[in-house]
Amino acid sequence: MMFSLLWTDILVWGLLSVLLFFGWGASRSEQIKKQWHAIFKSSIAMASAIILFFYLFFTLLDSVHVRFAMEPTKTKSEQVQYSEIVSLLDLIFAHNIQSTERTYSAPFATHEYTKSIIVDEHGVTKQEYLPLKHISKKAHSLQKSFIAVMIGLAISIMFILVHIFWRSGKGFKNEFKLIMQGNTKLPWRTAYGMIIFLIILCTWFYMLSFDYHVLGTDKVGGDVLYQSLKSIRTGVLIGILTTLIMLPVAILLGVSAGLFGGWVDDVIQYLYTTLSSIPGVLLIAAGVLSMQVMIGNNPTWFETTLERSDLRLLFLILILGITSWTGLCRLLRAETLKISQMEFVTAAKAFGVGRLTIIRRHIIPNLMHIILISVVLDFSGLVLAEAVLSYVGVGVDPTMHSWGNMINQARLEMARDPMVWWSLFSAFVFMFILVLAANLLSDRVQTVLDPRNKS
């Protein structure tokens, strides 16, 4: 076995390292700790953060890629051949990848969704619903569901007890009592309830996936649950990495335009006005099509299909980052113009404080609430943008799992009779929960960090 690093894997784990470093630095600042405590005092914000953490967990599982050595052939016995690149999530759901059916099947169905023409032993032609090939004939749904709930409950309780024991300063029993009564500074009771629900739900889905197709199968018999979970990485990466690419550009240009003024302001305004006047879909389509031509002319660049689709995903992230910084830049410019006229900035200029110091100590801290709110809102918009772009054919590679590709494939299924609804429903629910959690968290961030809010 050998580890295989894709470009997006490097970015994901690098981002995680930066976040851990930021969290360590924030834990040493009482002011930042106080702000984040105020954010998570809301039960809705705490529950949303737990949901986003689960999405991040599946993203990280799908961002560790390995290749397994294959048995050497007789002609190339000295050269080790490796299989296709797979992730940890692929290994966990290997049974779903192997249990491909012939065609559509509804969630928890035991037979195909449409009738097939068969000829019986008497030569009579008739139409019947054929049984699925990879469904356990001895499956006991209620019994296995009960076992899955108990296992999920045991796992979640173990994590919760470890967390209570780790943070208990006044004794385990006293801390446990305070949490159950809801008398803690942070709503840990809500957090634990959400953790228990999500772990039980994931355990139930996973255990039943050995005996059923929990969310049905698509046109070629692929498991929809596996496709929905694989699409999490694509949506989260486009939302997070695109935001982080456009964020430094927007902050640098927006603050510079508002503080320096003059020809600097004129050049930056001309730049983002010109870029905003070009439809974003045309820029993205031109960039993606150029990338497709370059990949098609150089097929030897990639050993596997996954590497090719990963490079297209990275290029799409760069294109989205280039085209999405203008709105935040305009907003930060206007806010910087207002802040630069306030007394504390004027006093700092009078005392001869350098402009970089003014930006670092006075401008950026007063813009942080706008930046954080914009980051979360842009994240939601970019997740939805991926679905729209993939729907019109200029999004991620068709071979890569994404909610947009699922919706694109489901548009013809909705016109069938009977209608095939579960692929569209699954993509919609997974995407809706992610966007809703991000928006609820951003609303709480705005309430807490907005300096005009005195409550």
Secondary structure in CASP SS format (residue, H / E / C, confidence):
PFRMAT SS
TARGET T0000
AUTHOR 0000-0000-0000
METHOD secondary structure of the structure
MODEL  1
M C 1.00
M E 1.00
F E 1.00
S E 1.00
L C 1.00
L C 1.00
W H 1.00
T H 1.00
D H 1.00
I H 1.00
L H 1.00
V H 1.00
W H 1.00
G H 1.00
L H 1.00
L H 1.00
S H 1.00
V H 1.00
L H 1.00
L H 1.00
F H 1.00
F H 1.00
G H 1.00
W H 1.00
G H 1.00
A H 1.00
S H 1.00
R C 1.00
S C 1.00
E H 1.00
Q H 1.00
I H 1.00
K H 1.00
K H 1.00
Q H 1.00
W H 1.00
H H 1.00
A H 1.00
I H 1.00
F C 1.00
K C 1.00
S C 1.00
S H 1.00
I H 1.00
A H 1.00
M H 1.00
A H 1.00
S H 1.00
A H 1.00
I H 1.00
I H 1.00
L H 1.00
F H 1.00
F H 1.00
Y H 1.00
L H 1.00
F H 1.00
F H 1.00
T H 1.00
L H 1.00
L H 1.00
D C 1.00
S C 1.00
V C 1.00
H E 1.00
V E 1.00
R E 1.00
F C 1.00
A E 1.00
M E 1.00
E C 1.00
P C 1.00
T C 1.00
K C 1.00
T C 1.00
K C 1.00
S C 1.00
E C 1.00
Q C 1.00
V C 1.00
Q E 1.00
Y E 1.00
S C 1.00
E C 1.00
I C 1.00
V E 1.00
S E 1.00
L H 1.00
L H 1.00
D H 1.00
L H 1.00
I H 1.00
F C 1.00
A H 1.00
H H 1.00
N H 1.00
I H 1.00
Q H 1.00
S C 1.00
T C 1.00
E C 1.00
R C 1.00
T C 1.00
Y C 1.00
S E 1.00
A C 1.00
P C 1.00
F C 1.00
A C 1.00
T C 1.00
H E 1.00
E C 1.00
Y C 1.00
T C 1.00
K C 1.00
S E 1.00
I E 1.00
I E 1.00
V E 1.00
D C 1.00
E C 1.00
H C 1.00
G C 1.00
V C 1.00
T E 1.00
K E 1.00
Q E 1.00
E E 1.00
Y C 1.00
L C 1.00
P E 1.00
L C 1.00
K C 1.00
H C 1.00
I C 1.00
S C 1.00
K C 1.00
K C 1.00
A C 1.00
H C 1.00
S H 1.00
L H 1.00
Q H 1.00
K H 1.00
S H 1.00
F H 1.00
I H 1.00
A H 1.00
V H 1.00
M H 1.00
I H 1.00
G H 1.00
L H 1.00
A H 1.00
I H 1.00
S H 1.00
I H 1.00
M H 1.00
F H 1.00
I H 1.00
L H 1.00
V H 1.00
H H 1.00
I H 1.00
F H 1.00
W H 1.00
R H 1.00
S C 1.00
G C 1.00
K C 1.00
G C 1.00
F H 1.00
K H 1.00
N H 1.00
E H 1.00
F H 1.00
K H 1.00
L H 1.00
I H 1.00
M H 1.00
Q H 1.00
G C 1.00
N C 1.00
T C 1.00
K C 1.00
L C 1.00
P C 1.00
W H 1.00
R H 1.00
T H 1.00
A H 1.00
Y H 1.00
G H 1.00
M H 1.00
I H 1.00
I H 1.00
F H 1.00
L H 1.00
I H 1.00
I H 1.00
L H 1.00
C H 1.00
T H 1.00
W H 1.00
F H 1.00
Y H 1.00
M H 1.00
L H 1.00
S C 1.00
F C 1.00
D C 1.00
Y C 1.00
H C 1.00
V C 1.00
L C 1.00
G C 1.00
T E 1.00
D C 1.00
K C 1.00
V C 1.00
G C 1.00
G C 1.00
D E 1.00
V H 1.00
L H 1.00
Y H 1.00
Q H 1.00
S H 1.00
L H 1.00
K H 1.00
S H 1.00
I H 1.00
R H 1.00
T H 1.00
G H 1.00
V H 1.00
L H 1.00
I H 1.00
G H 1.00
I H 1.00
L H 1.00
T H 1.00
T H 1.00
L H 1.00
I H 1.00
M H 1.00
L H 1.00
P H 1.00
V H 1.00
A H 1.00
I H 1.00
L H 1.00
L H 1.00
G H 1.00
V H 1.00
S H 1.00
A H 1.00
G H 1.00
L H 1.00
F H 1.00
G C 1.00
G H 1.00
W H 1.00
V H 1.00
D H 1.00
D H 1.00
V H 1.00
I H 1.00
Q H 1.00
Y H 1.00
L H 1.00
Y H 1.00
T H 1.00
T H 1.00
L H 1.00
S H 1.00
S H 1.00
I C 1.00
P C 1.00
G H 1.00
V H 1.00
L H 1.00
L H 1.00
I H 1.00
A H 1.00
A H 1.00
G H 1.00
V H 1.00
L H 1.00
S H 1.00
M H 1.00
Q H 1.00
V H 1.00
M H 1.00
I H 1.00
G H 1.00
N H 1.00
N C 1.00
P H 1.00
T H 1.00
W H 1.00
F C 1.00
E C 1.00
T C 1.00
T H 1.00
L H 1.00
E H 1.00
R H 1.00
S H 1.00
D H 1.00
L H 1.00
R H 1.00
L H 1.00
L H 1.00
F H 1.00
L H 1.00
I H 1.00
L H 1.00
I H 1.00
L H 1.00
G H 1.00
I H 1.00
T H 1.00
S C 1.00
W C 1.00
T H 1.00
G H 1.00
L H 1.00
C H 1.00
R H 1.00
L H 1.00
L H 1.00
R H 1.00
A H 1.00
E H 1.00
T H 1.00
L H 1.00
K H 1.00
I H 1.00
S C 1.00
Q C 1.00
M C 1.00
E H 1.00
F H 1.00
V H 1.00
T H 1.00
A H 1.00
A H 1.00
K H 1.00
A H 1.00
F C 1.00
G C 1.00
V C 1.00
G C 1.00
R H 1.00
L H 1.00
T H 1.00
I H 1.00
I H 1.00
R H 1.00
R H 1.00
H H 1.00
I H 1.00
I H 1.00
P H 1.00
N H 1.00
L H 1.00
M H 1.00
H H 1.00
I H 1.00
I H 1.00
L H 1.00
I H 1.00
S H 1.00
V H 1.00
V H 1.00
L H 1.00
D H 1.00
F H 1.00
S H 1.00
G H 1.00
L H 1.00
V H 1.00
L H 1.00
A H 1.00
E H 1.00
A H 1.00
V H 1.00
L H 1.00
S H 1.00
Y H 1.00
V H 1.00
G C 1.00
V C 1.00
G C 1.00
V C 1.00
D C 1.00
P C 1.00
T C 1.00
M C 1.00
H C 1.00
S C 1.00
W H 1.00
G H 1.00
N H 1.00
M H 1.00
I H 1.00
N H 1.00
Q H 1.00
A H 1.00
R H 1.00
L H 1.00
E H 1.00
M C 1.00
A C 1.00
R C 1.00
D C 1.00
P C 1.00
M C 1.00
V C 1.00
W C 1.00
W H 1.00
S H 1.00
L H 1.00
F H 1.00
S H 1.00
A H 1.00
F H 1.00
V H 1.00
F H 1.00
M H 1.00
F H 1.00
I H 1.00
L H 1.00
V H 1.00
L H 1.00
A H 1.00
A H 1.00
N H 1.00
L H 1.00
L H 1.00
S H 1.00
D H 1.00
R H 1.00
V H 1.00
Q H 1.00
T H 1.00
V H 1.00
L H 1.00
D C 1.00
P C 1.00
R C 1.00
N C 1.00
K C 1.00
S C 1.00
END
